[in-house]
Each structure stands twice: as structure tokens, then as C-alpha cells.
Amino acid sequence: MSIQTLGRCGAVVCLVVVMAGCMSSRTTSRLFNKCTWDRDSCLYEGSYEPDEEAYAEEEARRLNEAQTR
């Protein structure tokens, strides 16, 4: 490998590190969230306990509103 090639690789690595540092934690958490890439793995297929369904719907509504803000 020539010095020029090593210099280019180093510049690319530095750029990636700077870009990663500039990403917000929200963006980072969304990128590495398994539900972002495989939504089916996050869906619950079982039955609810009494009053749990209403709580789950209200919590989902609250989280959606918080995310849009």
C-alpha cells in the first residue's frame, strides 16, 4: 500500500468518525434499533391481560405523539 492510499483511507476514517459524532443520539438509537430493520420482531402476537389492551393503546398513542414533537 502506498502512502497516498493510506492517507486517503485515514481521511475516510476521520470523516466517518466525525459524522458519527455529529449524529444525534436519537438518530443513532433509531439506526441500531432492531425494530427499524425488522418490524415483525417487535410485534406482540399474544393475548392481553384484563385492561392491558387499553393501556397499550394509550401508551402507543403517547409515544407516537412524543416522537412527532
Helices and strands as residue ranges (DSSP letters): H 3-22, H 25-31, H 34-37, G 39-42, H 52-68
